[in-house]
Amino acid sequence: MRVLIAIGCDTYDNPPLQPLAGAENDAATIFEHLVAKNWGEYDSAQSKLLLSPTMAALRSTIEAALFSGPPIEELTFFFAGHGGVKDNSYYLCLKDTDVSRMSLNALSMTQLFGWITEAKIRHTNLIVDACHAGGVVHDIGVLLNPNVIGKAGSLAISILAAASSDEYAGESSGAGHCTSVLMACLKGETPVQTTRPSLDLVEVGQVVSRTMQGTGQSPVCWGINLFGISQLAKNPRFSGGSAHISETFPALASDGAGNEHIRAASDAIWEQYLSLAREFDAEQFLDVLQPVCANLEEEPAVAAAFIMGLAATFGARIAATGDHFDVARLQSACAVALLPMAASSTHCADAVMQLSEGVVASIGEATDELLADFAEDTYALLSKDGGIADYYFLPLRLMSILGWLGAAVHIQATSGGSTAVIAPKAADLVHLIMAHYSNSIVPMSDELTPYYVSFAAAADALGCEEELESISGLLLTSLHQRGGRIADPGLSGEDALRFLTGVAAGRCDDFQNILANPTSLLPAVLLVMDRSGLADIADGAMKGFDHININIFVPSDFSTFGADLIDNGTNFSLNVGHTVFSVSDLVAEWSKIEGHLNADAILTSPAVRIASVLASLLRPDRVAWFLLAGQTAKTS
């Protein structure tokens, strides 16, 4: 069941709370659109419109709506009126509120969130058009404290607050400014998106925030979907025909068995969400999601809905930071979480393909941002702190960018899309990187391999064959100078410094415990150079790699390719100067591996193929070697 509670409070009994002119109109407008005109598909009997209620009336209504009827899958709670922060808690002021005794006759967020948790509502949309409404999220840590509201397992919520915690919310012509902009989105006058039949409050809130920039009122919007994509209202701009909320990506029934697996992980998911204010760690995020999805393997539609909901809200929060490469990583992590079910479930395969479209869009936006940064400062890719760390981490950063650009091309090629938009600007970025950072194309870590392979396999489509040849030559030269020695993936800052010191002093062998042995980068460079018609140059360097162990790992089942540890697979291990002596020897061995990859039926699934590429970029201790399979070598 879907329930709307809309409250507008114009009348106040106790000063200093002054009467308002538009709050009741706002609540009535929301209720009419979402309930009376059925644009929200809310239950008309259980949904309530309250105009200037007392605290007792509100409490009675809440009790009847939340606890006396069938389970609520979606609750939308709208409030327009006075509000404010007191003692680190935000309060909604009702008709009989006395500001000196707000704990008795005003509604605190702590109390509201407690009711929502006890009612086990699948998802709640909270819209507050009141002064200082950003105080709703002023101290989310307190609101999520189990000692305050109990375990937050069912607290899946999206919030739109009309003004930041230090701003007033304006009204004119009998309507709140924020509610007016919100209604323009709900009616389709201001477009939000055209791809889904329903609208999510977070995506609507982002549009509201952008629309109100520069007005002196800065709406605050965030949220987390634990149980599928939330569905605030039908989407009048849906391009697929008439909008109907049930046609949105399959959601979870409020009493579904899969919900318990999600609730069990909810604290860890919330911790990940709150940490986004500091940084996004895709591997840690995957470590939280993958066990949940493993428990949902018998319910793939539930897993897909769960992941799509997280992608929507986590993506919006990361996008607010302005780092669209992180948005791409988030979307990729969500796709990788579904990889084990992508070959067997159409729900999961469809979700992976939808997420991959978002990855391409995010990489495109990130590319635009970097091109703009380059226009202002050619050293934009250096870390803000600078220093010696850039000697190690800048080469990784550069190759990571190239790898993600390659991934966008692979996604489009695999899904049958066009590279006409992404390829030209990606190529421009590659040219700028090579013009200003070619001296930093250095093989520091085996972590470079999946990014290098991703870019190498896409270089032809990007029109960057010359840049690929230059990059391969630079990597080969540095590897030759070091006798093929390269750092293990994922070194700490301390070990990275040890490696840099060893390289500078020519004493890499003193640090065997942090060297990649075997290495995957050397065979990748040699194979790519062979494909580029540069086998003779690579052959000339082979003696310098004598006794170096090289390895190509292929999993037994690519559905496991995103796991932290891949249990089963084959290591094709070779030793230069023992089992291979020339590039042609390596190519001969590679042809056997290539045949195995080309015959792997699971790689015919576009979703598996795409998610596997993304897995290699998120967990760079594995390589999507199939990207090189079937590529024809140029003549030397």
ZILIN-V380924 format. One record per helix or strand of 2 or more residues. SS is the DSSP state (a for helix, b for strand). FROM is the first residue (numbers start at 1). TO is the last residue. If there is no record, write none. Layout:
ss=SS from=FROM to=TO
ss=SS from=FROM to=TO
This chain:
ss=b from=2 to=8
ss=a from=23 to=36
ss=b from=48 to=51
ss=a from=55 to=67
ss=b from=74 to=80
ss=b from=83 to=86
ss=b from=89 to=93
ss=a from=99 to=105
ss=b from=106 to=108
ss=a from=109 to=118
ss=b from=123 to=129
ss=a from=133 to=137
ss=a from=140 to=143
ss=a from=146 to=149
ss=b from=157 to=161
ss=b from=171 to=172
ss=b from=175 to=176
ss=a from=177 to=187
ss=b from=198 to=199
ss=a from=201 to=211
ss=b from=220 to=224
ss=b from=233 to=234
ss=a from=245 to=247
ss=a from=258 to=264
ss=a from=266 to=275
ss=a from=282 to=295
ss=a from=300 to=319
ss=a from=324 to=337
ss=a from=339 to=342
ss=a from=346 to=376
ss=a from=389 to=415
ss=a from=422 to=440
ss=a from=448 to=462
ss=a from=465 to=481
ss=a from=493 to=505
ss=a from=508 to=514
ss=a from=521 to=531
ss=a from=535 to=545
ss=b from=549 to=555
ss=a from=558 to=560
ss=b from=569 to=576
ss=a from=583 to=598
ss=a from=601 to=604
ss=a from=606 to=618
ss=a from=625 to=627
